[in-house]
Every structure is written in structure tokens, then in C-alpha cells.
Amino acid sequence: MGSHLQAGHERLWATVWDWNAASRRVLAKLGFTETGRTEVDPVRGTTLFTTRRL
């Protein structure tokens, strides 16, 4: 098993702006899925939270 599992880590988290389609595609290709959790910044837009199980 990899060291990430030995350390007790089961998933990775990443955030991305909702308007950043290219980065969202990259995260999806890496196996990340959007969680439905968001945070709204009135200036920058909405941040989407993604996760990937290890």
C-alpha cells in the first residue's frame, strides 16, 4: 500500500472556481468529483469543493 494509506489518509480535497471550466475538467480527469459544497465570494464567484478517494 502507498504511504498515503499508511498515514491514514483516505481522500484528497481540491477547490476550484465554478467559472474555471478548464480546471474543473482537469480535476474530473484526475478522478475528483464535485461534492455539492460551495462557498460564495461576492467578488470572485463561487468556489466548488471536490474530492477524490485514494
N, CA, C and O of each residue as an XYZ file, in Angstrom:
216
protein
N       0.838     -1.188      0.000
C       0.000      0.000      0.000
C       0.878      1.245      0.000
O       2.014      1.224      0.476
N       0.333      2.327     -0.541
C       1.083      3.570     -0.583
C       1.166      4.241      0.777
O       0.401      3.930      1.690
N       2.098      5.157      0.894
C       2.307      5.833      2.174
C       1.100      6.665      2.596
O       0.890      6.882      3.790
N       0.297      7.137      1.627
C      -0.880      7.921      1.982
C      -1.865      7.090      2.799
O      -2.496      7.606      3.721
N      -2.000      5.806      2.467
C      -2.909      4.956      3.225
C      -2.309      4.591      4.577
O      -3.030      4.488      5.570
N      -1.004      4.397      4.620
C      -0.340      4.096      5.878
C      -0.465      5.264      6.847
O      -0.487      5.070      8.062
N      -0.546      6.465      6.310
C      -0.680      7.659      7.143
C      -2.135      7.887      7.557
O      -2.419      8.808      8.323
N      -3.051      7.067      7.063
C      -4.452      7.189      7.444
C      -5.276      8.093      6.546
O      -6.443      8.346      6.845
N      -4.706      8.587      5.459
C      -5.442      9.459      4.547
C      -6.263      8.620      3.585
O      -5.752      7.681      2.975
N      -7.534      8.960      3.452
C      -8.410      8.205      2.574
C      -8.862      8.991      1.356
O      -9.378      8.411      0.400
N      -8.674     10.314      1.378
C      -9.131     11.111      0.241
C      -8.353     12.407      0.140
O      -7.716     12.859      1.091
N      -8.427     12.988     -1.048
C      -7.867     14.304     -1.318
C      -9.008     15.269     -1.554
O     -10.065     14.889     -2.057
N      -8.790     16.511     -1.191
C      -9.759     17.571     -1.449
C      -9.119     18.616     -2.343
O      -7.918     18.867     -2.247
N      -9.907     19.221     -3.204
C      -9.442     20.332     -4.036
C     -10.597     21.306     -4.205
O     -11.763     20.912     -4.216
N     -10.260     22.570     -4.336
C     -11.280     23.579     -4.611
C     -10.995     24.215     -5.963
O      -9.855     24.254     -6.424
N     -12.051     24.707     -6.581
C     -11.931     25.333     -7.892
C     -13.070     26.346     -8.037
O     -14.171     26.135     -7.528
N     -12.790     27.439     -8.735
C     -13.863     28.410     -9.015
C     -14.853     27.793     -9.988
O     -14.447     27.084    -10.909
N     -16.134     28.045     -9.805
C     -17.153     27.450    -10.678
C     -17.009     27.885    -12.125
O     -17.402     27.146    -13.028
N     -16.457     29.065    -12.370
C     -16.317     29.578    -13.734
C     -15.065     29.048    -14.436
O     -14.869     29.330    -15.618
N     -14.218     28.290    -13.745
C     -12.965     27.814    -14.317
C     -13.164     26.415    -14.930
O     -12.784     25.398    -14.350
N     -13.768     26.409    -16.114
C     -14.129     25.148    -16.775
C     -12.920     24.272    -17.059
O     -13.001     23.052    -16.916
N     -11.802     24.866    -17.457
C     -10.615     24.073    -17.785
C     -10.096     23.334    -16.551
O      -9.776     22.148    -16.632
N     -10.011     24.012    -15.426
C      -9.537     23.367    -14.197
C     -10.523     22.323    -13.703
O     -10.116     21.296    -13.160
N     -11.800     22.569    -13.883
C     -12.806     21.578    -13.492
C     -12.647     20.303    -14.330
O     -12.803     19.200    -13.806
N     -12.339     20.443    -15.622
C     -12.118     19.280    -16.487
C     -10.877     18.509    -16.037
O     -10.885     17.279    -16.010
N      -9.809     19.231    -15.683
C      -8.582     18.573    -15.220
C      -8.869     17.774    -13.953
O      -8.460     16.618    -13.847
N      -9.566     18.374    -12.992
C      -9.893     17.661    -11.758
C     -10.730     16.418    -12.045
O     -10.505     15.365    -11.449
N     -11.693     16.538    -12.953
C     -12.526     15.382    -13.306
C     -11.680     14.273    -13.932
O     -11.881     13.097    -13.628
N     -10.737     14.637    -14.801
C      -9.867     13.636    -15.426
C      -8.982     12.952    -14.393
O      -8.594     11.798    -14.578
N      -8.660     13.647    -13.310
C      -7.842     13.076    -12.236
C      -8.661     12.261    -11.246
O      -8.120     11.699    -10.294
N      -9.977     12.200    -11.479
C     -10.827     11.371    -10.628
C     -11.531     12.111     -9.508
O     -12.146     11.481     -8.648
N     -11.455     13.443     -9.498
C     -12.149     14.225     -8.478
C     -13.624     14.367     -8.858
O     -13.958     14.473    -10.038
N     -14.489     14.367     -7.870
C     -15.911     14.608     -8.094
C     -16.352     15.785     -7.239
O     -15.855     15.983     -6.130
N     -17.282     16.557     -7.764
C     -17.809     17.696     -7.023
C     -18.719     17.200     -5.912
O     -19.539     16.304     -6.113
N     -18.559     17.797     -4.735
C     -19.275     17.323     -3.551
C     -20.634     17.971     -3.362
O     -21.467     17.459     -2.615
N     -20.865     19.085     -4.026
C     -22.090     19.848     -3.798
C     -21.877     20.979     -2.803
O     -22.718     21.871     -2.686
N     -20.760     20.948     -2.086
C     -20.431     22.027     -1.145
C     -19.875     23.207     -1.933
O     -19.042     23.028     -2.821
N     -20.329     24.396     -1.611
C     -19.854     25.605     -2.270
C     -19.663     26.707     -1.237
O     -20.243     26.674     -0.152
N     -18.841     27.678     -1.597
C     -18.707     28.917     -0.832
C     -18.747     30.051     -1.831
O     -18.059     30.020     -2.851
N     -19.560     31.059     -1.531
C     -19.737     32.172     -2.461
C     -18.895     33.357     -2.015
O     -18.967     33.786     -0.863
N     -18.096     33.880     -2.938
C     -17.330     35.100     -2.743
C     -17.972     36.144     -3.643
O     -18.055     35.930     -4.853
N     -18.432     37.270     -3.096
C     -19.149     38.250     -3.916
C     -18.314     38.857     -5.041
O     -18.874     39.389     -6.000
N     -17.002     38.788     -4.943
C     -16.133     39.356     -5.968
C     -15.648     38.291     -6.948
O     -15.701     38.493     -8.162
N     -15.178     37.169     -6.431
C     -14.544     36.157     -7.276
C     -15.496     35.108     -7.812
O     -15.196     34.467     -8.820
N     -16.621     34.916     -7.173
C     -17.563     33.903     -7.626
C     -17.688     32.776     -6.629
O     -17.353     32.929     -5.454
N     -18.166     31.655     -7.097
C     -18.442     30.513     -6.237
C     -17.300     29.507     -6.297
O     -16.828     29.146     -7.375
N     -16.865     29.064     -5.129
C     -15.862     28.019     -5.021
C     -16.568     26.679     -4.890
O     -17.472     26.524     -4.069
N     -16.155     25.716     -5.697
C     -16.684     24.358     -5.630
C     -15.672     23.473     -4.908
O     -14.465     23.613     -5.109
N     -16.154     22.578     -4.082
C     -15.294     21.635     -3.377
C     -15.392     20.284     -4.068
O     -16.485     19.812     -4.380
N     -14.238     19.667     -4.304
C     -14.194     18.360     -4.942
C     -13.400     17.407     -4.058
O     -12.635     17.836     -3.194
N     -13.588     16.117     -4.281
C     -12.854     15.122     -3.515
C     -12.514     13.930     -4.399
O     -13.172     13.664     -5.405
N     -11.470     13.226     -3.995
C     -11.045     12.002     -4.689
C     -10.609     11.000     -3.635
O      -9.760     11.299     -2.796
N     -11.193      9.812     -3.682
C     -10.798      8.747     -2.747
C      -9.466      8.156     -3.196
O      -9.220      8.010     -4.393
N      -8.621      7.823     -2.249
C      -7.320      7.223     -2.552
C      -7.390      5.722     -2.507
O      -6.385      5.050     -2.737
